[in-house]
Amino acid sequence: MTTSKRVFITGSGRRLGRQLAYAFAGRGYDVILHAHESTDGLHEAEAYIRQLGREVFSVQGDLSRVDEIRRMAAEIAERVPRLDVLVNNAGVFPTAAFADVSEEIWDHTNDVNTKSQFFMTQALEPLLRAAHGCVVNVASAGGYEPWLNHIPYNVSKAGVIMLTRALAKALAPDVRVNAVAPGVIIVPGEETIDHIPASRFPMQRYGTPQDLADAVFFLAEGTSYVTGHVLPVDGGAVAM
Protein backbone atom coordinates (compact mmCIF):
# COMPACT_ATOMS: atom_id res chain seq x y z
CA MET A 1 0.00 0.00 0.00
CA THR A 2 1.01 3.65 -0.32
CA THR A 3 2.47 5.98 2.28
CA SER A 4 -0.99 7.47 2.88
CA LYS A 5 -2.68 7.06 6.23
CA ARG A 6 -4.29 3.66 6.73
CA VAL A 7 -7.46 2.62 8.50
CA PHE A 8 -8.75 -0.85 9.33
CA ILE A 9 -12.49 -1.11 9.94
CA THR A 10 -14.03 -4.32 11.22
CA GLY A 11 -17.47 -5.22 9.95
CA SER A 12 -17.06 -3.03 6.88
CA GLY A 13 -18.87 -5.19 4.35
CA ARG A 14 -22.23 -3.67 5.21
CA ARG A 15 -24.16 -0.95 7.03
CA LEU A 16 -22.26 1.56 9.19
CA GLY A 17 -18.87 -0.07 8.73
CA ARG A 18 -19.16 0.16 4.98
CA GLN A 19 -20.27 3.80 5.16
CA LEU A 20 -17.31 4.59 7.42
CA ALA A 21 -14.96 2.91 4.96
CA TYR A 22 -16.28 5.12 2.16
CA ALA A 23 -15.93 8.21 4.35
CA PHE A 24 -12.31 7.41 5.24
CA ALA A 25 -11.47 6.71 1.59
CA GLY A 26 -13.03 10.03 0.62
CA ARG A 27 -10.79 11.68 3.21
CA GLY A 28 -7.66 10.25 1.58
CA TYR A 29 -7.05 7.10 3.63
CA ASP A 30 -6.07 3.73 2.24
CA VAL A 31 -8.54 1.22 3.65
CA ILE A 32 -8.41 -2.31 5.02
CA LEU A 33 -11.83 -3.92 5.08
CA HIS A 34 -13.17 -6.84 7.08
CA ALA A 35 -16.20 -9.09 7.00
CA HIS A 36 -17.12 -12.51 8.25
CA GLU A 37 -19.95 -13.47 5.90
CA SER A 38 -20.74 -10.27 3.94
CA THR A 39 -18.36 -11.15 1.12
CA ASP A 40 -20.47 -9.60 -1.64
CA GLY A 41 -20.44 -6.34 0.28
CA LEU A 42 -16.67 -6.51 0.59
CA HIS A 43 -16.22 -6.85 -3.17
CA GLU A 44 -18.55 -3.92 -3.84
CA ALA A 45 -16.80 -1.78 -1.23
CA GLU A 46 -13.37 -2.59 -2.64
CA ALA A 47 -14.47 -1.59 -6.14
CA TYR A 48 -15.96 1.69 -4.93
CA ILE A 49 -12.89 2.63 -2.88
CA ARG A 50 -10.61 1.94 -5.84
CA GLN A 51 -12.78 4.29 -7.91
CA LEU A 52 -11.96 6.96 -5.35
CA GLY A 53 -8.28 6.41 -6.07
CA ARG A 54 -7.42 4.77 -2.76
CA GLU A 55 -5.71 1.45 -2.15
CA VAL A 56 -7.74 -1.24 -0.43
CA PHE A 57 -7.62 -4.88 0.59
CA SER A 58 -9.77 -7.13 2.75
CA VAL A 59 -9.44 -9.76 5.43
CA GLN A 60 -12.15 -12.23 6.35
CA GLY A 61 -12.73 -14.05 9.61
CA ASP A 62 -14.89 -14.77 12.63
CA LEU A 63 -14.38 -12.10 15.29
CA SER A 64 -15.84 -14.34 17.99
CA ARG A 65 -12.68 -16.46 17.79
CA VAL A 66 -9.39 -15.12 19.11
CA ASP A 67 -7.36 -17.38 16.83
CA GLU A 68 -9.14 -15.87 13.83
CA ILE A 69 -8.49 -12.34 15.12
CA ARG A 70 -4.79 -13.10 15.45
CA ARG A 71 -4.68 -14.64 11.98
CA MET A 72 -6.27 -11.58 10.42
CA ALA A 73 -3.93 -9.26 12.31
CA ALA A 74 -0.96 -11.26 11.03
CA GLU A 75 -2.27 -10.94 7.45
CA ILE A 76 -2.48 -7.18 7.87
CA ALA A 77 1.02 -7.01 9.39
CA GLU A 78 2.40 -8.87 6.37
CA ARG A 79 1.12 -6.15 4.04
CA VAL A 80 1.50 -2.88 5.97
CA PRO A 81 4.17 -1.62 8.42
CA ARG A 82 1.86 0.60 10.44
CA LEU A 83 -1.79 1.38 11.10
CA ASP A 84 -3.00 4.92 11.74
CA VAL A 85 -6.57 4.13 12.76
CA LEU A 86 -8.35 1.00 13.97
CA VAL A 87 -12.14 1.22 14.03
CA ASN A 88 -13.61 -1.65 16.02
CA ASN A 89 -17.04 -1.45 14.43
CA ALA A 90 -18.32 -5.00 13.95
CA GLY A 91 -21.22 -6.05 16.10
CA VAL A 92 -24.34 -8.17 16.39
CA PHE A 93 -27.78 -7.07 17.59
CA PRO A 94 -29.85 -10.07 18.69
CA THR A 95 -33.42 -9.61 19.85
CA ALA A 96 -34.57 -12.00 22.58
CA ALA A 97 -36.96 -11.75 25.49
CA PHE A 98 -35.48 -12.31 28.94
CA ALA A 99 -36.72 -15.91 29.12
CA ASP A 100 -35.39 -16.69 25.65
CA VAL A 101 -31.79 -15.55 26.12
CA SER A 102 -29.64 -18.64 25.74
CA GLU A 103 -26.03 -19.13 26.71
CA GLU A 104 -25.20 -19.18 23.01
CA ILE A 105 -26.86 -15.80 22.41
CA TRP A 106 -25.18 -14.31 25.46
CA ASP A 107 -21.70 -15.59 24.63
CA HIS A 108 -21.82 -14.80 20.92
CA THR A 109 -23.04 -11.24 21.50
CA ASN A 110 -20.37 -10.47 24.06
CA ASP A 111 -17.66 -12.27 22.08
CA VAL A 112 -18.30 -10.25 18.91
CA ASN A 113 -19.26 -6.92 20.45
CA THR A 114 -16.79 -6.66 23.32
CA LYS A 115 -14.17 -9.39 23.47
CA SER A 116 -13.19 -8.94 19.82
CA GLN A 117 -12.47 -5.24 20.36
CA PHE A 118 -9.98 -6.06 23.09
CA PHE A 119 -8.19 -8.84 21.23
CA MET A 120 -8.12 -7.03 17.87
CA THR A 121 -6.55 -4.01 19.56
CA GLN A 122 -4.08 -6.27 21.34
CA ALA A 123 -3.14 -8.06 18.11
CA LEU A 124 -2.64 -4.81 16.17
CA GLU A 125 -0.88 -2.90 18.96
CA PRO A 126 2.57 -3.00 17.28
CA LEU A 127 1.20 -1.50 14.05
CA LEU A 128 -0.71 1.15 15.98
CA ARG A 129 2.33 2.09 18.06
CA ALA A 130 4.45 2.31 14.92
CA ALA A 131 2.15 5.02 13.62
CA HIS A 132 1.35 6.64 16.98
CA GLY A 133 -2.13 5.79 15.85
CA CYS A 134 -5.50 5.62 17.50
CA VAL A 135 -8.42 3.31 18.13
CA VAL A 136 -12.06 4.27 17.79
CA ASN A 137 -14.42 1.69 19.26
CA VAL A 138 -18.08 1.63 18.32
CA ALA A 139 -20.18 1.43 21.46
CA SER A 140 -23.88 2.32 21.44
CA ALA A 141 -26.51 4.42 23.12
CA GLY A 142 -27.61 0.98 24.31
CA GLY A 143 -24.52 0.90 26.49
CA TYR A 144 -26.02 3.66 28.60
CA GLU A 145 -29.70 2.72 28.70
CA PRO A 146 -31.48 -0.66 28.81
CA TRP A 147 -33.58 -1.63 25.82
CA LEU A 148 -36.41 -4.15 26.02
CA ASN A 149 -35.45 -7.59 24.67
CA HIS A 150 -31.78 -6.65 24.19
CA ILE A 151 -30.06 -7.47 27.48
CA PRO A 152 -26.98 -9.21 26.00
CA TYR A 153 -26.49 -6.32 23.59
CA ASN A 154 -26.87 -3.69 26.32
CA VAL A 155 -24.34 -5.49 28.50
CA SER A 156 -21.88 -5.93 25.64
CA LYS A 157 -21.97 -2.25 24.70
CA ALA A 158 -21.69 -1.13 28.32
CA GLY A 159 -18.59 -3.30 28.34
CA VAL A 160 -17.22 -1.42 25.32
CA ILE A 161 -17.54 1.85 27.24
CA MET A 162 -15.43 0.56 30.12
CA LEU A 163 -13.08 -1.26 27.74
CA THR A 164 -12.40 2.01 25.94
CA ARG A 165 -11.39 3.73 29.17
CA ALA A 166 -9.22 0.80 30.24
CA LEU A 167 -7.47 0.52 26.87
CA ALA A 168 -6.80 4.26 26.87
CA LYS A 169 -4.80 3.85 30.08
CA ALA A 170 -3.07 0.70 28.90
CA LEU A 171 -1.87 2.14 25.57
CA ALA A 172 -1.10 5.74 26.57
CA PRO A 173 0.76 7.82 25.62
CA ASP A 174 1.58 6.25 22.24
CA VAL A 175 -1.93 5.20 21.17
CA ARG A 176 -5.15 7.03 21.92
CA VAL A 177 -8.35 5.03 22.44
CA ASN A 178 -11.82 6.57 22.25
CA ALA A 179 -15.30 5.46 21.26
CA VAL A 180 -18.48 6.67 19.62
CA ALA A 181 -21.88 5.63 20.95
CA PRO A 182 -24.37 5.93 18.09
CA GLY A 183 -28.11 5.99 18.53
CA VAL A 184 -30.43 5.48 15.55
CA ILE A 185 -28.33 5.98 12.41
CA ILE A 186 -30.16 5.42 9.13
CA VAL A 187 -28.01 3.91 6.39
CA PRO A 188 -28.97 3.88 2.70
CA GLY A 189 -31.63 1.24 2.04
CA GLU A 190 -33.03 1.25 5.57
CA GLU A 191 -35.13 4.40 5.35
CA THR A 192 -38.42 2.50 5.58
CA ILE A 193 -37.54 0.34 8.61
CA ASP A 194 -39.61 1.17 11.69
CA HIS A 195 -37.75 2.98 14.47
CA ILE A 196 -38.81 4.84 17.57
CA PRO A 197 -40.21 8.25 16.57
CA ALA A 198 -37.54 10.84 15.82
CA SER A 199 -39.66 13.32 17.78
CA ARG A 200 -38.45 11.61 20.95
CA PHE A 201 -34.93 12.89 20.39
CA PRO A 202 -33.95 16.44 21.31
CA MET A 203 -32.56 16.95 17.78
CA GLN A 204 -35.91 15.80 16.29
CA ARG A 205 -34.30 13.61 13.61
CA TYR A 206 -32.41 10.40 13.07
CA GLY A 207 -28.66 10.32 12.56
CA THR A 208 -26.92 9.88 9.22
CA PRO A 209 -23.73 8.00 8.36
CA GLN A 210 -22.06 11.39 7.91
CA ASP A 211 -23.01 12.36 11.46
CA LEU A 212 -21.24 9.26 12.72
CA ALA A 213 -18.26 9.71 10.40
CA ASP A 214 -17.80 13.30 11.59
CA ALA A 215 -17.58 12.10 15.19
CA VAL A 216 -15.15 9.31 14.29
CA PHE A 217 -12.96 11.77 12.37
CA PHE A 218 -12.91 14.15 15.32
CA LEU A 219 -11.69 11.40 17.63
CA ALA A 220 -9.27 9.99 15.06
CA GLU A 221 -7.63 13.17 13.83
CA GLY A 222 -9.36 16.27 15.15
CA THR A 223 -7.75 16.22 18.57
CA SER A 224 -4.50 14.89 19.99
CA TYR A 225 -5.28 15.35 23.69
CA VAL A 226 -8.45 13.29 24.06
CA THR A 227 -8.28 9.65 25.09
CA GLY A 228 -10.59 7.40 27.07
CA HIS A 229 -13.62 9.40 25.92
CA VAL A 230 -16.95 8.01 24.70
CA LEU A 231 -18.80 10.40 22.42
CA PRO A 232 -22.57 9.81 22.06
CA VAL A 233 -23.85 10.39 18.52
CA ASP A 234 -27.54 10.06 19.24
CA GLY A 235 -29.27 13.40 18.81
CA GLY A 236 -29.31 13.88 22.55
CA ALA A 237 -31.11 10.62 23.38
CA VAL A 238 -28.75 9.68 26.23
CA ALA A 239 -29.26 13.09 27.80
CA MET A 240 -33.02 12.57 28.10
Number of C-alpha atoms within 10 A of each C-alpha: 14 10 10 13 19 24 24 28 25 28 26 28 28 21 18 22 25 26 21 23 30 20 19 23 24 14 13 15 25 25 26 22 24 29 24 17 13 14 15 11 17 24 14 13 23 22 12 15 22 15 11 13 13 20 19 22 19 22 17 20 17 16 28 21 15 17 13 15 23 18 15 22 20 13 13 20 16 9 10 14 14 22 25 22 27 26 27 26 25 25 23 14 11 16 16 16 11 12 7 10 16 12 10 8 16 16 15 19 24 22 20 19 29 28 21 23 29 19 19 21 23 16 19 21 20 15 21 24 19 14 17 17 23 28 30 27 28 27 32 26 23 20 21 17 13 14 13 11 16 17 19 24 27 24 20 25 24 21 17 28 25 16 21 27 17 14 20 22 14 13 19 14 12 14 22 28 30 26 29 26 24 24 21 19 21 17 16 12 8 10 10 8 7 7 10 9 10 15 10 13 19 14 13 12 15 18 19 16 19 15 15 23 21 15 19 24 17 13 25 23 12 12 10 11 8 14 24 20 18 22 20 21 24 24 21 15 18 18 10 7
